[in-house]
């Protein structure tokens, strides 16, 4: 099953391809394959957090911002060699979708679609 994340719904995203603590608005539709997600969590931000847009402007994530954090499987990982120790670091791709408190409907819709495919024990 694919998740279609639609543009212009007030959803912000963070992922490995961005610099740390950078958040971008979702400005085009994209699909995520649920079969390639190895870990998934839902949480709500309980304290004020600072993030940055692509131009480096600071903005605050409001309290009660909802987050869907998707950690992709090892098929979607990059390998970084450490020269000194010859170790390899495997960094799995992740996507975090942020839904501000005034934007609860898309969060509930997306979470509901995911929960339909989950066996709750």
DSSP file (Angstrom, degrees, kcal/mol; ACC not computed):
  #  RESIDUE AA STRUCTURE BP1 BP2  ACC     N-H-->O    O-->H-N    N-H-->O    O-->H-N    TCO  KAPPA ALPHA  PHI   PSI    X-CA   Y-CA   Z-CA
    1    1 A X              0   0    0      0, 0.0    33,-2.9     0, 0.0    34,-0.5   0.000 360.0 360.0 360.0 142.6    0.0    0.0    0.0
    2    2 A X  E     -A   33   0A   0     31,-0.2     2,-0.5    32,-0.1    31,-0.2  -0.825 360.0-141.9-106.0 146.7    1.2    3.5   -0.8
    3    3 A X  E     -A   32   0A   0     29,-3.2    29,-2.3    -2,-0.3     2,-0.7  -0.941  15.1-151.1-101.7 125.3    0.6    6.6    1.3
    4    4 A X  E     -A   31   0A   0     -2,-0.5     2,-0.7    27,-0.2    27,-0.2  -0.879   5.5-160.9 -99.2 117.1   -0.1    9.7   -0.9
    5    5 A X  E     -A   30   0A   0     25,-3.1    25,-1.9    -2,-0.7     2,-0.2  -0.874  16.5-146.9 -96.6 117.7    1.1   12.9    0.8
    6    6 A X    >   -     0   0    0     -2,-0.7     3,-0.6    23,-0.2     5,-0.2  -0.590  10.3-117.1 -92.1 147.1   -0.7   15.7   -0.9
    7    7 A X  T 3  S+     0   0    0     -2,-0.2    20,-0.2     1,-0.2    -1,-0.1  -0.285  89.2  27.1 -73.2 162.4    0.7   19.2   -1.4
    8    8 A X  T 3  S+     0   0    0     18,-1.6    -1,-0.2     3,-0.2    19,-0.1   0.732  79.4 116.7  60.0  29.3   -0.7   22.4    0.1
    9    9 A X  S <  S-     0   0    0     -3,-0.6    97,-0.2    17,-0.3    -1,-0.1   0.267  92.5-102.6-103.7  10.1   -2.3   20.7    3.2
   10   10 A X  S    S+     0   0    0      1,-0.3    90,-0.6    16,-0.3     2,-0.4   0.733  73.8 147.1  77.4  21.7   -0.1   22.6    5.6
   11   11 A X  E     -B   99   0B   0     -5,-0.2    15,-2.7    15,-0.2     2,-0.3  -0.757  31.7-159.5 -92.7 136.2    2.2   19.6    6.2
   12   12 A X  E     -BC  98  25B   0     86,-2.1    86,-3.2    -2,-0.4     2,-0.4  -0.831   8.4-156.5-111.2 155.2    5.8   20.1    6.9
   13   13 A X  E     -BC  97  24B   0     11,-3.0    11,-2.3    -2,-0.3     2,-0.4  -0.970  14.7-170.8-137.2 146.8    8.5   17.5    6.4
   14   14 A X  E     +B   96   0B   0     82,-2.1    82,-2.8    -2,-0.4     2,-0.3  -0.990  21.6 156.7-129.6 140.1   12.0   16.7    7.7
   15   15 A X  E >   -B   95   0B   0     -2,-0.4     3,-1.8     7,-0.3    80,-0.2  -0.957  54.8 -89.5-155.5 173.4   14.2   13.9    6.2
   16   16 A X  T 3  S+     0   0    0     78,-0.9    79,-0.1    -2,-0.3     4,-0.1   0.744 114.9  67.7 -60.7 -26.3   17.8   12.8    5.8
   17   17 A X  T 3  S+     0   0    0      2,-0.1    -1,-0.3     0, 0.0     2,-0.2   0.592  94.2  71.1 -73.1  -9.2   18.3   14.8    2.6
   18   18 A X  S <  S-     0   0    0     -3,-1.8     3,-0.1     1,-0.1    -4,-0.0  -0.661  95.4 -94.4-102.9 160.2   18.0   18.0    4.5
   19   19 A X    >   -     0   0    0     -2,-0.2     3,-1.6     1,-0.1    -4,-0.2  -0.339  64.1 -73.9 -64.0 156.5   20.4   19.7    6.9
   20   20 A X  T 3  S+     0   0    0      1,-0.3    -1,-0.1    -6,-0.1     3,-0.1  -0.242 117.5  10.0 -56.1 139.5   19.7   18.9   10.5
   21   21 A X  T 3  S+     0   0    0      1,-0.2    31,-2.4    -3,-0.1     2,-0.4   0.652  92.4 137.7  64.0  21.4   16.7   20.7   12.0
   22   22 A X  B <   -f   52   0C   0     -3,-1.6     2,-0.4    29,-0.2    -7,-0.3  -0.819  33.0-168.1 -95.2 136.7   15.5   22.0    8.6
   23   23 A X        -     0   0    0     29,-2.8     2,-0.4    -2,-0.4    31,-0.2  -0.976   3.2-172.0-125.2 136.7   11.8   21.8    7.9
   24   24 A X  E     -C   13   0B   0    -11,-2.3   -11,-3.0    -2,-0.4     2,-0.2  -0.965  26.2-115.3-127.8 145.5   10.2   22.3    4.5
   25   25 A X  E     -C   12   0B   0     -2,-0.4     2,-0.8   -13,-0.2   -13,-0.3  -0.520  36.8-108.1 -73.2 147.4    6.5   22.5    3.5
   26   26 A X        +     0   0    0    -15,-2.7   -18,-1.6    -2,-0.2   -17,-0.3  -0.685  46.9 168.0 -76.6 111.3    5.2   19.7    1.3
   27   27 A X        +     0   0    0     -2,-0.8     2,-0.3   -20,-0.2    -1,-0.2   0.353  58.3  37.8-112.4   3.0    4.8   21.5   -2.0
   28   28 A X  S    S-     0   0    0    -22,-0.1    -1,-0.1   -23,-0.1     2,-0.1  -0.990  88.1 -99.9-148.7 152.1    4.3   18.6   -4.3
   29   29 A X        +     0   0    0     -2,-0.3     2,-0.3   -23,-0.1   -23,-0.2  -0.407  45.2 172.6 -66.9 143.3    2.4   15.3   -4.1
   30   30 A X  E     -A    5   0A   0    -25,-1.9   -25,-3.1    -2,-0.1     2,-0.4  -0.986  23.6-132.2-149.5 160.8    4.5   12.2   -3.3
   31   31 A X  E     -A    4   0A   0     -2,-0.3     2,-0.4   -27,-0.2   -27,-0.2  -0.898  10.1-163.3-115.4 140.2    4.0    8.6   -2.5
   32   32 A X  E     -A    3   0A   0    -29,-2.3   -29,-3.2    -2,-0.4     2,-0.7  -0.988  21.4-131.1-119.9 132.5    5.6    6.5    0.3
   33   33 A X  E >   -A    2   0A   0     -2,-0.4     3,-1.8   -31,-0.2   -31,-0.2  -0.734   8.7-155.4 -84.3 115.5    5.4    2.7    0.1
   34   34 A X  G >  S+     0   0    0    -33,-2.9     3,-1.3    -2,-0.7    -1,-0.2   0.779  91.7  66.3 -61.1 -27.0    4.2    1.3    3.5
   35   35 A X  G 3  S+     0   0    0    -34,-0.5    -1,-0.3     1,-0.3   -33,-0.1   0.670  98.8  53.1 -69.1 -15.1    6.0   -2.0    2.7
   36   36 A X  G <  S+     0   0    0     -3,-1.8    37,-2.6    37,-0.1     2,-0.6   0.334  85.0  98.5-102.8   6.0    9.3   -0.2    2.9
   37   37 A X  E <   +D   72   0B   0     -3,-1.3    35,-0.3    35,-0.2     3,-0.1  -0.840  44.1 177.9 -94.8 124.1    8.7    1.4    6.3
   38   38 A X  E     +     0   0B   0     33,-2.3     2,-0.4    -2,-0.6    34,-0.2   0.766  69.5  23.5 -97.6 -28.1   10.4   -0.6    9.1
   39   39 A X  E     -D   71   0B   0     32,-1.9    32,-2.7     2,-0.0     2,-0.4  -0.996  64.3-179.0-138.3 144.0    9.5    1.5   12.1
   40   40 A X  E     +D   70   0B   0     -2,-0.4     2,-0.4    30,-0.2    30,-0.2  -0.995   3.0 177.0-144.6 133.1    6.7    4.0   12.5
   41   41 A X  E     -D   69   0B   0     28,-2.3    28,-2.8    -2,-0.4     2,-0.4  -0.990  15.9-155.2-140.1 151.5    5.8    6.2   15.4
   42   42 A X  E     +D   68   0B   0     -2,-0.4     2,-0.3    26,-0.2    26,-0.2  -0.978  28.3 154.0-119.7 132.4    3.2    8.8   16.2
   43   43 A X  E     -D   67   0B   0     24,-2.1    24,-3.1    -2,-0.4     2,-0.4  -0.983  35.1-128.5-154.1 167.1    3.8   11.5   18.8
   44   44 A X  E     -D   66   0B   0     -2,-0.3     2,-0.4    22,-0.2    22,-0.2  -0.962  28.7-118.8-120.3 134.2    2.9   15.0   19.9
   45   45 A X        -     0   0    0     20,-2.9    19,-3.1    -2,-0.4    20,-0.3  -0.587  26.9-175.3 -74.4 125.8    5.4   17.7   20.7
   46   46 A X        +     0   0    0     -2,-0.4     2,-0.3    17,-0.2    -1,-0.1   0.515  63.6  41.1-102.6  -8.5    5.0   18.7   24.3
   47   47 A X  S    S-     0   0    0     15,-0.1     2,-0.1    14,-0.0    14,-0.1  -0.963  96.8 -84.1-138.8 157.6    7.5   21.6   24.5
   48   48 A X        -     0   0    0     -2,-0.3     2,-0.4    15,-0.1    14,-0.1  -0.358  46.9-168.9 -62.2 130.6    8.5   24.4   22.2
   49   49 A X  E     - G   0  61C   0     12,-1.3    12,-3.4    -2,-0.1     2,-0.5  -0.939  14.3-137.4-124.1 147.0   11.0   23.4   19.5
   50   50 A X  E     + G   0  60C   0     -2,-0.4     2,-0.3    10,-0.2    10,-0.2  -0.882  27.9 166.8-104.2 132.7   13.1   25.6   17.1
   51   51 A X  E     - G   0  59C   0      8,-2.7     8,-2.6    -2,-0.5     2,-0.3  -0.817  23.6-130.4-132.7 175.4   13.5   24.6   13.5
   52   52 A X  E     -fG  22  58C   0    -31,-2.4   -29,-2.8    -2,-0.3     6,-0.2  -0.955   9.6-133.4-131.7 146.9   14.8   26.4   10.4
   53   53 A X    >   -     0   0    0      4,-2.1     3,-1.7    -2,-0.3   -29,-0.1  -0.260  47.1 -85.6 -85.3-176.4   13.5   26.8    6.8
   54   54 A X  T 3  S+     0   0    0      1,-0.3   -30,-0.1   -31,-0.2    -1,-0.1   0.768 129.6  53.8 -65.8 -25.3   15.6   26.3    3.8
   55   55 A X  T 3  S-     0   0    0      2,-0.1    -1,-0.3     1,-0.0    -3,-0.0   0.474 121.0-106.5 -86.3  -1.8   16.9   29.9    3.9
   56   56 A X    <   +     0   0    0     -3,-1.7     2,-0.3     1,-0.3    -2,-0.1   0.543  68.0 150.0  89.5   7.8   18.0   29.4    7.5
   57   57 A X        -     0   0    0      1,-0.1    -4,-2.1    -5,-0.0    -1,-0.3  -0.586  44.3-125.6 -75.6 134.1   15.2   31.5    9.1
   58   58 A X  E     +G   52   0C   0     -2,-0.3     2,-0.3    -6,-0.2    -6,-0.2  -0.542  34.0 169.6 -79.9 140.5   14.2   30.3   12.5
   59   59 A X  E     -G   51   0C   0     -8,-2.6    -8,-2.7    -2,-0.2     2,-0.4  -0.986  29.0-117.0-147.1 158.2   10.6   29.4   13.4
   60   60 A X  E     -G   50   0C   0     -2,-0.3     2,-0.7   -10,-0.2   -10,-0.2  -0.731  13.0-138.0 -97.6 137.7    9.0   27.7   16.4
   61   61 A X  E     -G   49   0C   0    -12,-3.4   -12,-1.3    -2,-0.4     4,-0.1  -0.848  35.2-124.8 -86.5 120.5    7.1   24.4   16.3
   62   62 A X    >   -     0   0    0     -2,-0.7     3,-1.3   -14,-0.1   -17,-0.2  -0.246  26.5 -94.0 -66.7 153.8    4.1   25.0   18.4
   63   63 A X  T 3  S+     0   0    0      1,-0.2    38,-0.2   -17,-0.1   -17,-0.2  -0.381 112.9  34.1 -60.1 145.9    3.2   22.8   21.4
   64   64 A X  T 3  S+     0   0    0    -19,-3.1     2,-0.4     1,-0.3    -1,-0.2   0.599  78.1 152.3  75.2  16.0    0.8   20.0   20.4
   65   65 A X    <   -     0   0    0     -3,-1.3   -20,-2.9   -20,-0.3     2,-0.3  -0.631  40.8-135.4 -69.2 131.3    2.3   19.7   16.9
   66   66 A X  E     -DE  44  99B   0     33,-2.7    33,-2.9    -2,-0.4     2,-0.4  -0.703  20.4-162.8 -93.9 144.6    1.7   16.1   15.8
   67   67 A X  E     -DE  43  98B   0    -24,-3.1   -24,-2.1    -2,-0.3     2,-0.5  -0.979  16.7-162.2-130.9 136.7    4.4   14.1   14.2
   68   68 A X  E     -DE  42  97B   0     29,-2.1    29,-2.6    -2,-0.4     2,-0.6  -0.983  17.8-164.9-113.5 117.2    4.4   10.9   12.1
   69   69 A X  E     -DE  41  96B   0    -28,-2.8   -28,-2.3    -2,-0.5     2,-0.6  -0.912   4.8-172.3-109.2 117.3    8.0    9.5   12.1
   70   70 A X  E     -DE  40  95B   0     25,-3.3    25,-2.3    -2,-0.6     2,-0.6  -0.942   6.9-164.1-115.3 116.4    8.7    6.8    9.5
   71   71 A X  E     -DE  39  94B   0    -32,-2.7   -33,-2.3    -2,-0.6   -32,-1.9  -0.884  21.3-137.7 -98.3 121.5   12.0    5.0    9.5
   72   72 A X  E     -D   37   0B   0     21,-2.9   -35,-0.2    -2,-0.6   -36,-0.0  -0.287  22.7 -95.4 -79.5 163.9   12.6    3.2    6.2
   73   73 A X    >   -     0   0    0    -37,-2.6     3,-1.9     1,-0.1    20,-0.4  -0.115  43.8 -93.4 -70.7 173.7   14.0   -0.3    5.8
   74   74 A X  G >  S+     0   0    0      1,-0.3     3,-0.6    18,-0.1    -1,-0.1   0.652 119.1  75.7 -67.2 -14.8   17.7   -1.0    5.2
   75   75 A X  G 3  S+     0   0    0      1,-0.3     2,-0.5   -39,-0.1    -1,-0.3   0.780  96.4  52.0 -62.7 -24.2   17.1   -1.0    1.5
   76   76 A X  G <  S+     0   0    0     -3,-1.9    17,-2.9   -40,-0.2     2,-0.3  -0.553  91.2 111.9-111.6  64.1   16.9    2.7    1.9
   77   77 A X  E <   -H   92   0D   0     -3,-0.6     2,-0.4    -2,-0.5    15,-0.2  -0.932  54.0-141.0-134.6 155.8   20.2    3.3    3.7
   78   78 A X  E     -H   91   0D   0     13,-2.1    13,-2.7    -2,-0.3     2,-0.5  -0.904  15.6-138.0-116.1 150.3   23.5    4.9    2.9
   79   79 A X  E     -H   90   0D   0     -2,-0.4     2,-0.5    11,-0.2    11,-0.2  -0.919  14.6-168.5-110.9 127.9   26.8    3.6    4.0
   80   80 A X  E     -H   89   0D   0      9,-2.4     9,-2.7    -2,-0.5     2,-0.4  -0.971  12.3-145.5-117.9 124.2   29.5    5.9    5.4
   81   81 A X  E     -H   88   0D   0     -2,-0.5     2,-0.6     7,-0.2     7,-0.2  -0.707   5.7-143.6 -87.7 135.5   33.0    4.6    5.8
   82   82 A X     >  -     0   0    0      5,-2.7     4,-1.8    -2,-0.4     5,-0.4  -0.899  10.0-152.5 -95.6 119.7   35.1    5.9    8.7
   83   83 A X  T  4 S+     0   0    0     -2,-0.6    -1,-0.2     1,-0.2    -2,-0.0   0.888  87.2  49.6 -62.8 -43.2   38.7    6.2    7.4
   84   84 A X  T  4 S+     0   0    0      1,-0.2    -1,-0.2    -3,-0.1    -3,-0.0   0.907 125.3  23.1 -67.3 -43.6   40.5    5.7   10.7
   85   85 A X  T  4 S-     0   0    0      2,-0.1    -1,-0.2     0, 0.0    -2,-0.2   0.479  93.5-128.7-106.1  -2.6   38.7    2.6   12.0
   86   86 A X     <  +     0   0    0     -4,-1.8     2,-0.2     1,-0.2    -3,-0.1   0.730  59.5 145.8  58.7  23.3   37.4    1.1    8.7
   87   87 A X        -     0   0    0     -5,-0.4    -5,-2.7     2,-0.0     2,-0.5  -0.533  43.2-137.6 -83.8 156.3   33.9    0.9   10.3
   88   88 A X  E     -H   81   0D   0     -7,-0.2     2,-0.5    -2,-0.2    -7,-0.2  -0.964   8.2-154.4-114.9 134.0   30.8    1.4    8.2
   89   89 A X  E     -H   80   0D   0     -9,-2.7    -9,-2.4    -2,-0.5     2,-0.6  -0.928   7.8-152.3-106.1 126.1   27.9    3.5    9.5
   90   90 A X  E     -H   79   0D   0     -2,-0.5     2,-0.7   -11,-0.2   -11,-0.2  -0.878   9.9-169.0-100.8 119.8   24.5    2.6    8.1
   91   91 A X  E     -H   78   0D   0    -13,-2.7   -13,-2.1    -2,-0.6     2,-0.1  -0.913  10.2-150.7-112.5 108.5   22.1    5.5    8.1
   92   92 A X  E     -H   77   0D   0     -2,-0.7   -15,-0.3   -15,-0.2     2,-0.1  -0.471  23.6-109.0 -75.3 147.7   18.6    4.5    7.2
   93   93 A X        -     0   0    0    -17,-2.9   -21,-2.9   -20,-0.4     2,-0.3  -0.454  39.7-174.5 -72.6 147.3   16.4    7.1    5.5
   94   94 A X  E     - E   0  71B   0    -23,-0.2   -78,-0.9    -2,-0.1     2,-0.4  -0.972  16.2-156.9-140.6 158.0   13.6    8.6    7.6
   95   95 A X  E     -BE  15  70B   0    -25,-2.3   -25,-3.3    -2,-0.3     2,-0.5  -1.000   4.9-167.1-132.7 133.0   10.7   11.0    7.0
   96   96 A X  E     -BE  14  69B   0    -82,-2.8   -82,-2.1    -2,-0.4     2,-0.5  -0.990   6.4-160.5-119.9 125.2    9.0   13.1    9.7
   97   97 A X  E     -BE  13  68B   0    -29,-2.6   -29,-2.1    -2,-0.5     2,-0.4  -0.918   7.8-156.2-106.3 127.3    5.7   14.7    8.8
   98   98 A X  E     -BE  12  67B   0    -86,-3.2   -86,-2.1    -2,-0.5     2,-0.5  -0.879   8.7-171.1-108.7 131.4    4.7   17.6   11.1
   99   99 A X  E     -BE  11  66B   0    -33,-2.9   -33,-2.7    -2,-0.4   -88,-0.1  -0.965  20.3-137.3-123.4 111.3    1.1   18.7   11.5
  100  100 A X    >   -     0   0    0    -90,-0.6     3,-2.8    -2,-0.5   -35,-0.1  -0.233  31.2-100.9 -65.8 158.6    0.6   22.0   13.4
  101  101 A X  T 3  S+     0   0    0      1,-0.3     3,-0.4   -38,-0.2    -1,-0.1   0.785 123.5  53.3 -54.7 -31.0   -2.2   22.1   16.0
  102  102 A X  T 3  S+     0   0    0      1,-0.2    -1,-0.3     2,-0.1     3,-0.2   0.470 103.7  61.4 -82.2   1.0   -4.6   23.9   13.6
  103  103 A X    <>  +     0   0    0     -3,-2.8     4,-0.7     1,-0.1    -1,-0.2  -0.394  60.3 130.7-123.2  53.2   -4.0   21.2   11.0
  104  104 A X  H  >  +     0   0    0     -3,-0.4     4,-2.6     1,-0.2     5,-0.2   0.798  56.4  71.7 -80.4 -30.4   -5.3   18.1   12.7
  105  105 A X  H  > S+     0   0    0      1,-0.2     4,-2.3     2,-0.2     5,-0.2   0.913  98.6  45.4 -59.5 -49.0   -7.6   16.7    9.9
  106  106 A X  H  > S+     0   0    0      1,-0.2     4,-2.5   -97,-0.2    -1,-0.2   0.890 113.6  52.3 -62.2 -35.4   -4.8   15.5    7.5
  107  107 A X  H  X S+     0   0    0     -4,-0.7     4,-3.0     2,-0.2     5,-0.3   0.952 110.9  45.7 -61.5 -49.9   -3.0   14.0   10.5
  108  108 A X  H  X S+     0   0    0     -4,-2.6     4,-2.3     1,-0.2    -2,-0.2   0.880 113.5  50.2 -62.6 -38.7   -6.1   12.0   11.6
  109  109 A X  H  X S+     0   0    0     -4,-2.3     4,-1.9    -5,-0.2    -1,-0.2   0.932 114.4  43.2 -65.5 -46.1   -6.8   10.9    8.0
  110  110 A X  H  X S+     0   0    0     -4,-2.5     4,-1.9     2,-0.2    -2,-0.2   0.914 115.0  48.8 -67.1 -43.5   -3.2    9.7    7.4
  111  111 A X  H  X S+     0   0    0     -4,-3.0     4,-2.9    -5,-0.2    -1,-0.2   0.904 109.9  52.8 -63.6 -40.6   -3.0    8.0   10.8
  112  112 A X  H  X S+     0   0    0     -4,-2.3     4,-1.5    -5,-0.3    -1,-0.2   0.899 107.8  50.8 -60.9 -41.7   -6.3    6.3   10.3
  113  113 A X  H  < S+     0   0    0     -4,-1.9     4,-0.5     1,-0.2    -1,-0.2   0.885 113.7  45.3 -64.1 -38.5   -5.2    4.9    6.9
  114  114 A X  H >< S+     0   0    0     -4,-1.9     3,-1.5     1,-0.2    -2,-0.2   0.926 109.8  54.0 -69.5 -44.7   -2.0    3.5    8.5
  115  115 A X  H >< S+     0   0    0     -4,-2.9     3,-1.5     1,-0.3    -1,-0.2   0.780  97.1  66.2 -63.7 -27.3   -3.8    2.1   11.5
  116  116 A X  T 3< S+     0   0    0     -4,-1.5    -1,-0.3     1,-0.3    -2,-0.2   0.789 103.1  47.4 -62.7 -25.8   -6.2    0.2    9.2
  117  117 A X  T <  S+     0   0    0     -3,-1.5     2,-0.4    -4,-0.5    -1,-0.3   0.303  98.7  88.6 -97.3   7.3   -3.2   -1.9    8.1
  118  118 A X  S <  S-     0   0    0     -3,-1.5     2,-0.7    -4,-0.1    -4,-0.0  -0.893  70.8-137.5-111.9 135.1   -1.9   -2.6   11.7
  119  119 A X        -     0   0    0     -2,-0.4     2,-0.6     2,-0.0    -3,-0.1  -0.817  21.7-152.9 -87.8 114.9   -2.9   -5.4   13.9
  120  120 A X              0   0    0     -2,-0.7    -2,-0.0     1,-0.1    -5,-0.0  -0.803 360.0 360.0 -93.1 119.7   -3.4   -4.0   17.4
  121  121 A X              0   0    0     -2,-0.6    -1,-0.1     0, 0.0    -2,-0.0   0.381 360.0 360.0-109.2 360.0   -2.8   -6.5   20.1
